[in-house]
Amino acid sequence: MTSATARTTANVVLASAAIAAAYVIVTTPPLRLLAGCATRRWLGTSLPDYLVKEIRRAWMESAPAA
């Protein structure tokens, strides 16, 4: 098996697993509720924290050299 074939096979397997997991989450109400809560928590905490860090880093890199 070549490297390209192995990579393609792995991508197909991962995509199939992701689709199956998404189907189970969407069709199971408790899992759908859990996924919604986790998404809101991520959007409310992790994403703003990441954006603040990136803005701070960009600000520091754009400062003129003294």
C-alpha positions in Angstrom: 0.0 0.0 0.0 1.4 3.3 -1.0 1.5 6.4 1.3 -1.1 8.2 -0.8 -3.5 5.2 -0.7 -3.1 4.9 3.1 -3.8 8.6 3.5 -6.9 8.4 1.3 -8.1 5.4 3.2 -7.6 7.1 6.5 -9.4 10.2 5.4 -12.4 8.1 4.2 -12.5 6.2 7.5 -12.4 9.4 9.5 -15.0 11.2 7.4 -17.3 8.2 7.8 -16.9 8.1 11.5 -17.6 11.9 11.7 -20.7 11.5 9.7 -21.9 8.6 11.8 -21.2 10.5 15.0 -23.0 13.6 13.7 -26.0 11.5 12.8 -26.2 9.9 16.2 -25.9 13.3 17.9 -28.5 14.9 15.8 -31.0 12.1 16.2 -30.6 11.6 20.0 -32.1 14.5 22.0 -29.9 14.3 25.1 -26.8 14.3 23.0 -28.1 17.1 20.9 -28.7 19.1 24.1 -25.2 18.3 25.3 -23.6 19.3 22.0 -25.6 22.6 22.0 -24.4 23.4 25.5 -20.8 22.5 24.7 -20.9 24.7 21.5 -22.3 27.7 23.4 -19.7 27.3 26.1 -16.9 27.1 23.5 -18.2 30.2 21.7 -18.6 32.0 25.0 -15.2 31.2 26.5 -12.5 29.6 24.4 -13.1 31.6 21.2 -13.0 35.1 22.8 -9.9 34.1 24.8 -8.2 33.0 21.6 -9.1 36.2 19.8 -7.8 38.4 22.7 -4.5 36.5 22.7 -4.2 36.9 18.9 -5.0 40.6 19.1 -2.4 41.1 21.8 0.2 39.2 19.9 -0.5 41.2 16.7 -0.4 44.5 18.7 3.0 43.5 20.1 4.4 42.5 16.7 3.2 45.7 15.1 5.0 48.0 17.7 7.9 49.9 16.2 11.3 48.6 17.3 12.8 50.9 20.0 
